[in-house]
Amino acid sequence: MKSVRLYCIVALASIVSFGWMNHQAPAAETQPLWPDLPPGSTERGEGDVPQLIITKVDSESPTAGVVILPGGGYGGHAMDHEGHQFAEWFKSLGVTSAICTYRLRGKGNAGNGYGHPAPMQDAQRAIQTLRARAKELNLDPNRIGIIGFSAGGHLCSTVST
């Protein structure tokens, strides 16, 4: 019985994965996460400016919101399968999402990259930004969550505790 259940779960996950292979990212608004330089940054080069990619839901009443933290081992962002696909999925559920491109090790900071606490600061700032823009984005500020995958999951658990 357990093997049948496991088989069904694996089959369903495979079908969903193959269905998303040819997806297109939903229309989104991109904004810098920090209005000026992020904490610990001295320049605005590639990798120095974390962003929020906001996919807004059209709704008459305020919706829930979620910050998405893609994985990538803190060395990159798996934007397609752990970012845009989930933004599309959340939109189908009526949830506004914001993919956070947090700072990474090995990128930015004059080639030195960023370690702890930079990614954590970016994730915290992403939540603060959604709450601050709740009225403009038609969000319920008490219904904002966070989800992450791999390194983004680690970051999510760090921010949540």
DSSP file (Angstrom, degrees, kcal/mol; ACC not computed):
  #  RESIDUE AA STRUCTURE BP1 BP2  ACC     N-H-->O    O-->H-N    N-H-->O    O-->H-N    TCO  KAPPA ALPHA  PHI   PSI    X-CA   Y-CA   Z-CA
    1    1 A M     >        0   0    0      0, 0.0     4,-2.1     0, 0.0     5,-0.2   0.000 360.0 360.0 360.0 -42.2    0.0    0.0    0.0
    2    2 A K  H  >  +     0   0    0      1,-0.2     4,-2.6     2,-0.2     5,-0.2   0.893 360.0  52.0 -64.0 -38.0    2.8    2.4    0.9
    3    3 A S  H  > S+     0   0    0      2,-0.2     4,-2.5     1,-0.2    -1,-0.2   0.861 108.4  51.0 -68.6 -33.9    4.6    1.7   -2.4
    4    4 A V  H  > S+     0   0    0      2,-0.2     4,-2.3     1,-0.2    -1,-0.2   0.920 111.5  47.7 -66.4 -43.3    1.4    2.4   -4.4
    5    5 A R  H  X S+     0   0    0     -4,-2.1     4,-2.2     2,-0.2    -2,-0.2   0.925 113.0  48.1 -62.9 -45.0    1.0    5.7   -2.5
    6    6 A L  H  X S+     0   0    0     -4,-2.6     4,-2.6     1,-0.2     5,-0.2   0.912 110.4  52.3 -61.9 -43.0    4.6    6.6   -3.2
    7    7 A Y  H  X S+     0   0    0     -4,-2.5     4,-2.6     1,-0.2    -1,-0.2   0.913 109.7  49.2 -59.1 -43.9    4.2    5.7   -6.8
    8    8 A C  H  X S+     0   0    0     -4,-2.3     4,-2.5     2,-0.2    -1,-0.2   0.900 111.3  48.9 -63.5 -41.7    1.2    8.0   -7.1
    9    9 A I  H  X S+     0   0    0     -4,-2.2     4,-2.5     2,-0.2    -2,-0.2   0.931 113.2  46.5 -64.5 -45.6    3.0   10.9   -5.5
   10   10 A V  H  X S+     0   0    0     -4,-2.6     4,-2.3     2,-0.2    -2,-0.2   0.907 113.1  50.0 -63.6 -42.1    6.1   10.5   -7.7
   11   11 A A  H  X S+     0   0    0     -4,-2.6     4,-2.4    -5,-0.2    -2,-0.2   0.925 112.0  47.3 -62.9 -45.0    3.9   10.2  -10.8
   12   12 A L  H  X S+     0   0    0     -4,-2.5     4,-2.4     1,-0.2    -2,-0.2   0.918 111.7  50.3 -63.0 -43.9    1.9   13.3   -9.9
   13   13 A A  H  X S+     0   0    0     -4,-2.5     4,-2.4     1,-0.2    -1,-0.2   0.893 111.1  50.0 -61.6 -39.5    5.1   15.3   -9.2
   14   14 A S  H  X S+     0   0    0     -4,-2.3     4,-2.7     2,-0.2     5,-0.2   0.914 109.9  49.7 -65.2 -43.3    6.5   14.2  -12.6
   15   15 A I  H  X S+     0   0    0     -4,-2.4     4,-2.1     1,-0.2    -2,-0.2   0.929 112.9  46.8 -61.9 -45.3    3.4   15.3  -14.5
   16   16 A V  H  X S+     0   0    0     -4,-2.4     4,-1.3     2,-0.2    -1,-0.2   0.918 112.6  50.4 -62.7 -43.6    3.4   18.7  -12.8
   17   17 A S  H  X S+     0   0    0     -4,-2.4     4,-0.5     1,-0.2     3,-0.4   0.926 111.8  46.4 -61.9 -45.9    7.1   19.1  -13.5
   18   18 A F  H >< S+     0   0    0     -4,-2.7     3,-0.8     1,-0.2     4,-0.4   0.852 109.1  56.0 -66.9 -33.2    6.8   18.3  -17.2
   19   19 A G  H 3< S+     0   0    0     -4,-2.1     3,-0.4     1,-0.2    -1,-0.2   0.799 108.2  48.5 -66.5 -28.4    3.8   20.5  -17.5
   20   20 A W  H >< S+     0   0    0     -4,-1.3     3,-1.6    -3,-0.4    -1,-0.2   0.513  84.9  90.9 -89.5  -5.2    5.8   23.5  -16.2
   21   21 A M  T << S+     0   0    0     -3,-0.8    -1,-0.2    -4,-0.5    -2,-0.1   0.850  94.4  37.7 -62.5 -33.5    8.8   22.9  -18.4
   22   22 A N  T 3  S+     0   0    0     -4,-0.4    -1,-0.3    -3,-0.4    -2,-0.1   0.014  89.7 134.2-106.5  28.1    7.5   25.2  -21.1
   23   23 A H    <   -     0   0    0     -3,-1.6     2,-0.4     1,-0.0    62,-0.1  -0.261  47.2-138.4 -73.3 162.3    5.9   27.8  -18.9
   24   24 A Q        -     0   0    0     60,-0.1    -2,-0.1    61,-0.1    -1,-0.0  -0.966  28.3-105.3-118.8 141.7    6.3   31.6  -19.3
   25   25 A A        -     0   0    0     -2,-0.4     3,-0.1     1,-0.1    60,-0.1  -0.388  40.7-112.7 -63.5 137.4    6.9   33.8  -16.4
   26   26 A P        -     0   0    0      0, 0.0    -1,-0.1     0, 0.0    62,-0.1  -0.298  44.2 -81.2 -67.3 157.2    3.9   35.8  -15.4
   27   27 A A        +     0   0    0     29,-0.1     2,-0.3    28,-0.0    29,-0.3  -0.367  65.0 176.1 -58.4 133.7    3.9   39.6  -15.9
   28   28 A A        -     0   0    0     27,-0.1     2,-0.4    -3,-0.1    27,-0.2  -0.938  33.3-125.7-143.4 160.9    5.7   41.1  -13.0
   29   29 A E  E     -A   54   0A   0     25,-2.8    25,-3.4    -2,-0.3     2,-0.5  -0.919  24.8-153.6-106.6 132.5    7.0   44.4  -11.5
   30   30 A T  E     +A   53   0A   0     -2,-0.4    23,-0.2    23,-0.2    21,-0.0  -0.912  19.0 168.5-110.5 134.4   10.7   44.5  -10.6
   31   31 A Q  E     -A   52   0A   0     21,-2.3    21,-2.8    -2,-0.5     2,-0.1  -0.998  39.7-103.7-141.3 144.8   12.0   46.9   -7.9
   32   32 A P  E     -A   51   0A   0      0, 0.0    19,-0.3     0, 0.0    17,-0.0  -0.402  26.3-137.9 -62.1 143.4   15.3   47.2   -6.1
   33   33 A L  S    S+     0   0    0     17,-3.0    18,-0.1     1,-0.1     3,-0.1   0.843  90.4  41.2 -73.3 -33.8   15.0   45.9   -2.6
   34   34 A W  S    S-     0   0    0     16,-0.5    -1,-0.1     2,-0.2    88,-0.0  -0.946  74.3-143.4-116.0 135.6   16.9   48.7   -1.0
   35   35 A P  S    S+     0   0    0      0, 0.0    -1,-0.1     0, 0.0     2,-0.1   0.855  90.8  11.9 -67.1 -33.2   16.4   52.4   -2.2
   36   36 A D  S    S-     0   0    0      1,-0.2    -2,-0.2    -3,-0.1    -3,-0.0  -0.188 123.4 -32.6-115.7-149.4   20.1   53.1   -1.8
   37   37 A L        -     0   0    0     -2,-0.1    -1,-0.2     4,-0.1     3,-0.1  -0.521  68.8-114.5 -70.9 138.9   23.1   50.7   -1.3
   38   38 A P    >   -     0   0    0      0, 0.0     3,-2.2     0, 0.0    -1,-0.1  -0.312  49.6 -74.6 -65.6 158.4   22.2   47.6    0.7
   39   39 A P  T 3  S+     0   0    0      0, 0.0     3,-0.1     0, 0.0    82,-0.1  -0.315 122.3  16.3 -54.7 131.7   23.9   47.3    4.1
   40   40 A G  T 3  S+     0   0    0      1,-0.3     2,-0.3    -3,-0.1    78,-0.0   0.395  98.8 120.4  85.7  -3.1   27.6   46.3    3.6
   41   41 A S    <   -     0   0    0     -3,-2.2    -1,-0.3     1,-0.1    -4,-0.1  -0.718  36.7-179.6 -95.8 145.4   27.7   47.3    0.0
   42   42 A T        +     0   0    0     -2,-0.3     2,-0.3    -3,-0.1    -1,-0.1   0.440  68.6  29.4-118.1  -5.7   30.0   49.9   -1.4
   43   43 A E        -     0   0    0      2,-0.1    66,-0.2     5,-0.1    -1,-0.1  -0.912  68.2-125.3-146.8 171.8   29.0   49.9   -5.1
   44   44 A R        +     0   0    0     -2,-0.3     3,-0.1    -7,-0.1     5,-0.1  -0.302  60.5 132.8-116.8  46.8   26.0   49.2   -7.3
   45   45 A G  S >  S-     0   0    0      1,-0.2     3,-2.2     3,-0.0     4,-0.5  -0.172  70.0 -54.9 -85.5-175.9   27.5   46.6   -9.6
   46   46 A E  T 3  S+     0   0    0      1,-0.3    62,-0.3     2,-0.2    -1,-0.2  -0.413 130.0  19.7 -61.5 130.5   26.1   43.2  -10.7
   47   47 A G  T 3  S+     0   0    0      2,-0.2    57,-0.4    -2,-0.1    -1,-0.3   0.320 105.3  88.7  91.0  -7.5   25.2   41.2   -7.7
   48   48 A D  S <  S+     0   0    0     -3,-2.2    -2,-0.2     1,-0.2    55,-0.1   0.618  76.3  63.7 -95.0 -14.6   25.1   44.3   -5.4
   49   49 A V        -     0   0    0     -4,-0.5    -1,-0.2   -12,-0.1    -2,-0.2  -0.803  70.0-160.0-118.7  90.3   21.4   45.2   -5.9
   50   50 A P        -     0   0    0      0, 0.0   -17,-3.0     0, 0.0   -16,-0.5  -0.359  17.5-160.0 -65.5 149.9   19.0   42.6   -4.7
   51   51 A Q  E     -A   32   0A   0     50,-0.5    50,-2.6   -19,-0.3     2,-0.5  -0.856  20.2-133.9-130.7 162.8   15.5   42.9   -6.2
   52   52 A L  E     -AB  31 100A   0    -21,-2.8   -21,-2.3    -2,-0.3     2,-0.7  -0.980  12.6-159.5-112.5 130.5   11.9   41.9   -5.7
   53   53 A I  E     -AB  30  99A   0     46,-2.3    46,-2.4    -2,-0.5     2,-0.5  -0.914  19.6-160.6-109.6 102.5   10.0   40.5   -8.7
   54   54 A I  E     -AB  29  98A   0    -25,-3.4   -25,-2.8    -2,-0.7     2,-0.7  -0.743  15.7-168.6 -97.4 124.1    6.4   41.1   -7.7
   55   55 A T  E     - B   0  97A   0     42,-2.8    42,-2.1    -2,-0.5     2,-0.2  -0.927  20.6-155.6-109.3 105.9    3.6   39.2   -9.4
   56   56 A K        -     0   0    0     -2,-0.7     2,-0.4   -29,-0.3    39,-0.1  -0.575   6.2-139.5 -90.1 143.6    0.4   40.9   -8.4
   57   57 A V        -     0   0    0     80,-0.3     2,-0.6    -2,-0.2     6,-0.1  -0.831  17.6-127.6 -97.9 136.1   -3.0   39.2   -8.2
   58   58 A D        +     0   0    0     -2,-0.4     2,-0.3     2,-0.0     3,-0.1  -0.761  49.4 145.6 -83.3 119.7   -6.1   41.2   -9.4
   59   59 A S        -     0   0    0     -2,-0.6     4,-0.1     1,-0.1    -2,-0.0  -0.992  53.1-137.8-154.4 146.9   -8.7   41.1   -6.7
   60   60 A E  S    S+     0   0    0     -2,-0.3    -1,-0.1     2,-0.1     3,-0.0   0.828  94.7  48.0 -75.2 -31.6  -11.3   43.3   -5.2
   61   61 A S  S    S-     0   0    0      1,-0.1    79,-0.1    -3,-0.1     0, 0.0  -0.770 105.8 -83.5-108.3 155.6  -10.4   42.3   -1.6
   62   62 A P        -     0   0    0      0, 0.0    77,-0.3     0, 0.0     2,-0.2  -0.257  49.5-152.9 -57.4 139.7   -6.9   42.2   -0.1
   63   63 A T  E     -c  139   0A   0     75,-2.5    77,-2.9    74,-0.2    80,-0.2  -0.553  19.5 -94.7-107.4 171.9   -5.0   39.0   -0.8
   64   64 A A  E     -     0   0A   0     30,-0.4    32,-2.0    75,-0.2     2,-0.3  -0.448  39.3-151.9 -76.5 160.9   -2.3   37.0    0.9
   65   65 A G  E     -cd 144  96A   0     78,-2.5    80,-2.7    75,-0.3     2,-0.4  -0.955   9.0-165.1-135.0 155.3    1.3   37.5   -0.2
   66   66 A V  E     -cd 145  97A   0     30,-1.8    32,-2.2    -2,-0.3     2,-0.5  -0.997  16.2-140.2-144.1 137.8    4.4   35.4   -0.2
   67   67 A V  E     -cd 146  98A   0     78,-2.2    80,-2.6    -2,-0.4     2,-0.5  -0.848  22.4-151.2 -91.7 129.4    8.1   36.0   -0.5
   68   68 A I  E     -cd 147  99A   0     30,-2.4    32,-2.8    -2,-0.5    80,-0.2  -0.909   9.0-167.3-106.2 125.9    9.8   33.4   -2.7
   69   69 A L  E     -c  148   0A   0     78,-2.6    80,-1.9    -2,-0.5    87,-0.1  -0.892  15.1-149.9-112.6  99.0   13.5   32.6   -2.0
   70   70 A P        -     0   0    0      0, 0.0    32,-0.1     0, 0.0     9,-0.1  -0.294  14.8-123.2 -66.0 152.4   14.9   30.5   -4.8
   71   71 A G        +     0   0    0      7,-0.2     7,-2.5    80,-0.2    79,-0.2  -0.130  47.9 140.4 -81.6-174.5   17.7   28.0   -4.1
   72   72 A G  S >  S-     0   0    0      5,-0.2     3,-1.9    77,-0.1     4,-0.5   0.432  78.3 -87.5 146.7  18.8   21.1   27.9   -5.7
   73   73 A G  T 3  S-     0   0    0      1,-0.3     4,-0.1     2,-0.2    -2,-0.1   0.750  76.4 -73.1  64.7  24.7   23.6   27.1   -2.9
   74   74 A Y  T 3  S+     0   0    0      2,-0.4    31,-2.6     1,-0.1    -1,-0.3   0.630 130.6  86.9  60.7  14.4   24.0   30.8   -2.1
   75   75 A G  S <  S-     0   0    0     -3,-1.9     2,-0.3     1,-0.3    -2,-0.2   0.443 100.1  -7.8-117.2  -5.0   25.9   31.1   -5.4
   76   76 A G        -     0   0    0     -4,-0.5     2,-0.4    27,-0.1    -2,-0.4  -0.950  69.3-103.9-170.1 180.0   23.0   31.6   -7.8
   77   77 A H        -     0   0    0     -2,-0.3     2,-2.1    -3,-0.1    -5,-0.2  -0.990  14.9-143.5-126.1 124.5   19.3   31.7   -8.0
   78   78 A A     >  +     0   0    0     -7,-2.5     4,-1.7    -2,-0.4    -7,-0.2  -0.540  36.9 167.8 -80.4  73.5   17.2   28.9   -9.6
   79   79 A M  H  >> +     0   0    0     -2,-2.1     5,-3.3     3,-0.2     4,-0.7   0.837  60.8  48.4 -66.3 -38.3   14.8   31.5  -11.0
   80   80 A D  I  4>S+     0   0    0      3,-0.2     5,-2.2    -3,-0.2     3,-0.3   0.995 123.3  23.5 -70.1 -61.7   12.9   29.3  -13.5
   81   81 A H  I  45S+     0   0    0      1,-0.2    -2,-0.2     3,-0.1    -1,-0.2   0.620 136.7  31.8 -86.5 -10.2   11.9   26.2  -11.5
   82   82 A E  I  <5S+     0   0    0     -4,-1.7    -1,-0.2   -11,-0.1    -3,-0.2   0.250 131.6  26.1-124.2  11.3   12.1   27.7   -8.0
   83   83 A G  I  X5S+     0   0    0     -4,-0.7     4,-2.1    -3,-0.3    -3,-0.2   0.467 122.9  29.3-131.0 -80.2   11.1   31.3   -8.8
   84   84 A H  I  ><S+     0   0    0     -5,-3.3     4,-2.4     1,-0.2     5,-0.2   0.862 118.6  54.6 -63.1 -38.7    8.9   32.1  -11.8
   85   85 A Q  H  ><S+     0   0    0     -5,-2.2     4,-2.1    -6,-0.4    -1,-0.2   0.907 111.7  44.7 -62.7 -39.9    7.1   28.8  -11.8
   86   86 A F  H  > S+     0   0    0     -6,-0.2     4,-3.0     2,-0.2    -1,-0.2   0.841 109.5  55.3 -74.8 -31.3    6.1   29.2   -8.2
   87   87 A A  H  X S+     0   0    0     -4,-2.1     4,-2.2     2,-0.2    -2,-0.2   0.918 110.5  47.2 -61.9 -42.1    5.1   32.8   -8.8
   88   88 A E  H  X S+     0   0    0     -4,-2.4     4,-2.0     2,-0.2    -2,-0.2   0.909 112.7  49.0 -63.9 -43.2    2.8   31.5  -11.5
   89   89 A W  H  X S+     0   0    0     -4,-2.1     4,-1.0     2,-0.2    -2,-0.2   0.929 111.2  48.7 -64.2 -46.1    1.4   28.8   -9.2
   90   90 A F  H ><>S+     0   0    0     -4,-3.0     5,-2.7     1,-0.2     3,-0.6   0.895 108.9  54.3 -61.9 -38.6    0.8   31.3   -6.4
   91   91 A K  H ><5S+     0   0    0     -4,-2.2     3,-1.5     1,-0.2    -1,-0.2   0.905 103.9  55.0 -61.2 -40.2   -1.0   33.6   -8.8
   92   92 A S  H 3<5S+     0   0    0     -4,-2.0    -1,-0.2     1,-0.3    -2,-0.2   0.753 108.0  50.5 -64.4 -22.1   -3.3   30.8   -9.9
   93   93 A L  T <<5S-     0   0    0     -4,-1.0    -1,-0.3    -3,-0.6    -2,-0.2   0.452 123.3-105.7 -91.8  -2.8   -4.2   30.4   -6.2
   94   94 A G  T < 5S+     0   0    0     -3,-1.5     2,-0.5    -4,-0.4   -30,-0.4   0.760  78.3 131.7  84.2  26.1   -5.0   34.1   -5.8
   95   95 A V      < -     0   0    0     -5,-2.7     2,-0.3   -32,-0.1    -1,-0.3  -0.952  54.1-134.4-116.6 126.6   -1.8   34.9   -3.9
   96   96 A T  E     - d   0  65A   0    -32,-2.0   -30,-1.8    -2,-0.5     2,-0.3  -0.590  29.8-163.2 -74.2 136.8    0.5   37.8   -4.7
   97   97 A S  E     -Bd  55  66A   0    -42,-2.1   -42,-2.8    -2,-0.3     2,-0.4  -0.864  18.5-161.6-125.1 158.8    4.2   36.8   -4.8
   98   98 A A  E     -Bd  54  67A   0    -32,-2.2   -30,-2.4    -2,-0.3     2,-0.4  -0.912  13.0-149.1-139.9 109.8    7.5   38.5   -4.7
   99   99 A I  E     -Bd  53  68A   0    -46,-2.4   -46,-2.3    -2,-0.4     2,-0.6  -0.669  16.3-148.5 -77.6 127.9   10.7   36.6   -5.7
  100  100 A C  E     -B   52   0A   0    -32,-2.8     2,-1.4    -2,-0.4   -48,-0.2  -0.884   8.7-159.4-103.0 117.0   13.6   37.9   -3.7
  101  101 A T        -     0   0    0    -50,-2.6   -50,-0.5    -2,-0.6   -68,-0.1  -0.630  26.6-167.2 -92.7  76.7   17.0   37.9   -5.5
  102  102 A Y        -     0   0    0     -2,-1.4   -53,-0.1   -52,-0.2    18,-0.1  -0.139  29.2 -84.0 -63.7 158.8   19.0   38.0   -2.3
  103  103 A R        -     0   0    0     15,-0.2     2,-0.3   -55,-0.1    -1,-0.1  -0.301  49.6-149.9 -67.5 150.9   22.8   38.8   -2.4
  104  104 A L    >   -     0   0    0    -57,-0.4    10,-2.4     3,-0.4     3,-0.8  -0.771  17.9-102.8-123.7 160.4   25.1   35.8   -3.0
  105  105 A R  B 3  S+E  113   0B   0    -31,-2.6     8,-0.2     8,-0.3    10,-0.1  -0.640 107.5  21.8 -78.3 142.3   28.6   34.7   -2.2
  106  106 A G  T 3  S+     0   0    0      6,-0.5     2,-0.4    -2,-0.3     7,-0.2   0.396 108.7  88.5  83.8  -4.3   31.0   35.2   -5.1
  107  107 A K  S <  S-     0   0    0     -3,-0.8    -3,-0.4   -60,-0.1     7,-0.2  -0.993  85.2  -8.1-131.1 133.8   28.9   37.9   -6.8
  108  108 A G  S > >S+     0   0    0     -2,-0.4     5,-2.5   -62,-0.3     3,-0.6  -0.259  80.9  95.4  81.5-172.5   29.1   41.6   -6.2
  109  109 A N  G > 5S-     0   0    0      1,-0.3     3,-1.7     3,-0.2    -1,-0.1   0.902 124.9 -54.8  53.1  47.0   31.0   43.4   -3.4
  110  110 A A  G 3 5S-     0   0    0      1,-0.3    -1,-0.3     2,-0.1    -3,-0.0   0.849 107.5 -50.6  56.2  38.3   33.9   44.0   -5.8
  111  111 A G  G < 5S+     0   0    0     -3,-0.6    -1,-0.3     1,-0.0    -2,-0.2   0.350 124.6  99.1  85.8  -6.4   34.2   40.3   -6.6
  112  112 A N  T < 5S-     0   0    0     -3,-1.7    -6,-0.5    -4,-0.3    -3,-0.2   0.664  72.2-152.9 -86.3 -16.9   34.2   39.3   -2.9
  113  113 A G  B   < -E  105   0B   0     -5,-2.5     2,-0.4    -8,-0.2    -8,-0.3  -0.104  20.4 -76.4  71.1-174.5   30.5   38.4   -2.8
  114  114 A Y        -     0   0    0    -10,-2.4     2,-0.2    -7,-0.2    -7,-0.1  -0.981  40.4-179.0-128.8 134.2   28.4   38.4    0.3
  115  115 A G    >   -     0   0    0     -2,-0.4     3,-2.0     1,-0.2   -12,-0.1  -0.433  46.4  -9.1-110.4-167.5   28.1   36.1    3.2
  116  116 A H  T 3  S+     0   0    0      1,-0.3    -1,-0.2     2,-0.2     0, 0.0  -0.399 120.7  25.0 -59.0 136.7   26.0   36.1    6.3
  117  117 A P  T 3> S+     0   0    0      0, 0.0     4,-2.6     0, 0.0    -1,-0.3  -0.925 105.5  76.5-102.3  13.2   24.1   38.3    7.2
  118  118 A A  H <> S+     0   0    0     -3,-2.0     4,-2.1     1,-0.2   -15,-0.2   0.907  98.3  44.9 -56.4 -50.6   23.5   39.9    3.8
  119  119 A P  H  > S+     0   0    0      0, 0.0     4,-2.3     0, 0.0    -1,-0.2   0.902 114.4  50.7 -60.9 -37.7   21.1   37.3    2.4
  120  120 A M  H  > S+     0   0    0      2,-0.2     4,-2.6     1,-0.2    -2,-0.2   0.909 108.7  51.1 -64.5 -42.0   19.2   37.3    5.7
  121  121 A Q  H  X S+     0   0    0     -4,-2.6     4,-2.4     1,-0.2    -1,-0.2   0.893 110.1  50.7 -61.4 -39.2   18.9   41.1    5.6
  122  122 A D  H  X S+     0   0    0     -4,-2.1     4,-2.1    -5,-0.2    -2,-0.2   0.914 110.6  47.9 -66.0 -42.7   17.6   40.9    2.1
  123  123 A A  H  X S+     0   0    0     -4,-2.3     4,-1.7     2,-0.2    -2,-0.2   0.912 113.1  48.1 -64.9 -42.4   14.9   38.3    3.0
  124  124 A Q  H  X S+     0   0    0     -4,-2.6     4,-2.3     1,-0.2    -2,-0.2   0.912 111.4  50.9 -62.6 -41.7   13.8   40.4    6.1
  125  125 A R  H  X S+     0   0    0     -4,-2.4     4,-2.7    -5,-0.2    -1,-0.2   0.858 105.0  57.6 -64.7 -35.3   13.7   43.5    3.9
  126  126 A A  H  X S+     0   0    0     -4,-2.1     4,-2.1     2,-0.2    -1,-0.2   0.926 108.7  45.0 -61.5 -44.8   11.5   41.7    1.4
  127  127 A I  H  X S+     0   0    0     -4,-1.7     4,-2.3     2,-0.2    -2,-0.2   0.930 113.8  49.9 -64.0 -45.2    8.9   40.9    4.0
  128  128 A Q  H  X S+     0   0    0     -4,-2.3     4,-2.7     1,-0.2    -2,-0.2   0.891 109.3  52.6 -59.7 -40.1    9.1   44.5    5.3
  129  129 A T  H  X S+     0   0    0     -4,-2.7     4,-2.1     2,-0.2    -1,-0.2   0.919 108.6  48.6 -65.0 -44.4    8.7   45.8    1.8
  130  130 A L  H  < S+     0   0    0     -4,-2.1    -1,-0.2     1,-0.2    -2,-0.2   0.916 113.5  47.6 -62.4 -41.3    5.5   43.8    1.1
  131  131 A R  H >< S+     0   0    0     -4,-2.3     3,-1.1     1,-0.2     4,-0.3   0.917 112.2  49.3 -64.6 -41.7    4.1   44.9    4.4
  132  132 A A  H 3< S+     0   0    0     -4,-2.7     3,-0.3     1,-0.2    -1,-0.2   0.833 117.9  40.1 -66.8 -31.9    4.9   48.6    3.7
  133  133 A R  T 3X S+     0   0    0     -4,-2.1     4,-2.8    -5,-0.2    -1,-0.2   0.212  81.9 116.4 -99.3  14.2    3.4   48.3    0.2
  134  134 A A  H <>>S+     0   0    0     -3,-1.1     5,-3.3     1,-0.2     4,-0.5   0.886  76.7  45.4 -53.6 -47.1    0.4   46.2    1.4
  135  135 A K  H >45S+     0   0    0     -4,-0.3     3,-0.9    -3,-0.3    -1,-0.2   0.939 115.1  47.3 -64.1 -46.3   -2.2   48.9    0.5
  136  136 A E  H 345S+     0   0    0      1,-0.2    -2,-0.2    -4,-0.2    -1,-0.2   0.867 117.9  41.7 -62.4 -38.2   -0.7   49.6   -2.9
  137  137 A L  H 3<5S-     0   0    0     -4,-2.8   -80,-0.3    -7,-0.2    -1,-0.2   0.392 112.7-118.0 -90.7   2.7   -0.4   45.9   -3.7
  138  138 A N  T <<5 +     0   0    0     -3,-0.9   -75,-2.5    -4,-0.5     2,-0.3   0.925  63.3 150.3  58.9  48.0   -3.8   45.1   -2.3
  139  139 A L  E   < -c   63   0A   0     -5,-3.3    -1,-0.2   -77,-0.3   -75,-0.2  -0.801  54.7-125.1-108.9 150.5   -2.3   42.8    0.3
  140  140 A D  E >   -     0   0A   0    -77,-2.9     3,-2.5    -2,-0.3   -75,-0.3  -0.874  22.8-150.1 -87.0 111.8   -3.5   41.9    3.8
  141  141 A P  E 3  S+     0   0A   0      0, 0.0     3,-0.4     0, 0.0    -1,-0.1   0.671  94.6  57.8 -63.2 -15.0   -0.4   42.8    5.8
  142  142 A N  E 3  S+     0   0A   0      1,-0.2   -78,-0.1   -11,-0.0   -11,-0.0   0.411 101.0  58.6 -91.6   1.6   -1.2   40.0    8.4
  143  143 A R  E <  S+     0   0A   0     -3,-2.5   -78,-2.5   -80,-0.2     2,-0.5  -0.335  72.0 123.8-126.1  50.7   -1.2   37.3    5.7
  144  144 A I  E     +c   65   0A   0     -3,-0.4   -78,-0.2   -80,-0.2     2,-0.2  -0.957  33.6 171.8-114.1 123.6    2.3   37.6    4.3
  145  145 A G  E     -c   66   0A   0    -80,-2.7   -78,-2.2    -2,-0.5     2,-0.3  -0.508  22.4-132.6-119.1-172.9    4.4   34.5    4.3
  146  146 A I  E     -c   67   0A   0    -80,-0.2     2,-0.3    -2,-0.2   -78,-0.2  -0.997  15.9-177.7-146.5 141.6    7.7   33.2    3.0
  147  147 A I  E     -c   68   0A   0    -80,-2.6   -78,-2.6    -2,-0.3     2,-0.3  -0.993   7.3-179.7-139.9 144.6    8.8   30.1    1.2
  148  148 A G  E     -c   69   0A   0     -2,-0.3     2,-0.4   -80,-0.2     5,-0.2  -0.963  17.1-142.7-144.9 161.9   12.3   28.9    0.1
  149  149 A F    >   -     0   0    0    -80,-1.9     3,-2.3    -2,-0.3     2,-0.1  -0.987  65.7 -36.7-129.1 133.4   14.0   26.1   -1.7
  150  150 A S  T 3> S+     0   0    0     -2,-0.4     4,-2.2     1,-0.3     3,-0.4  -0.335 141.3   6.4  55.9-119.6   17.4   24.6   -0.9
  151  151 A A  H 3> S+     0   0    0      1,-0.3     4,-2.5     2,-0.2    -1,-0.3   0.885 136.8  54.0 -59.6 -35.9   19.6   27.6    0.1
  152  152 A G  H <> S+     0   0    0     -3,-2.3     4,-2.4     2,-0.2    -2,-0.3   0.835 105.8  52.9 -65.0 -32.4   16.4   29.7    0.0
  153  153 A G  H  > S+     0   0    0     -3,-0.4     4,-2.4     2,-0.2    -2,-0.2   0.887 108.9  49.0 -67.8 -39.8   14.8   27.2    2.3
  154  154 A H  H  X S+     0   0    0     -4,-2.2     4,-2.0     2,-0.2    -2,-0.2   0.927 112.9  47.5 -62.4 -44.8   17.7   27.6    4.8
  155  155 A L  H  X S+     0   0    0     -4,-2.5     4,-2.5     1,-0.2    -2,-0.2   0.899 109.7  53.7 -62.9 -41.3   17.3   31.3    4.5
  156  156 A C  H  X S+     0   0    0     -4,-2.4     4,-1.9     1,-0.2    -1,-0.2   0.916 109.7  47.0 -59.2 -45.4   13.6   31.0    5.0
  157  157 A S  H  X S+     0   0    0     -4,-2.4     4,-0.7     1,-0.2    -1,-0.2   0.853 111.4  52.2 -68.1 -33.0   14.0   29.0    8.2
  158  158 A T  H >< S+     0   0    0     -4,-2.0     3,-0.7     1,-0.2    -2,-0.2   0.922 112.4  44.2 -67.1 -43.9   16.6   31.5    9.4
  159  159 A V  H 3< S+     0   0    0     -4,-2.5    -2,-0.2     1,-0.2    -1,-0.2   0.822 110.8  56.2 -69.2 -31.3   14.3   34.5    8.9
  160  160 A S  H 3<        0   0    0     -4,-1.9    -1,-0.2     1,-0.2    -2,-0.2   0.609 360.0 360.0 -79.3 -12.1   11.4   32.7   10.4
  161  161 A T    <<        0   0    0     -4,-0.7    -1,-0.2    -3,-0.7    -2,-0.2   0.443 360.0 360.0-105.3 360.0   13.1   32.0   13.7
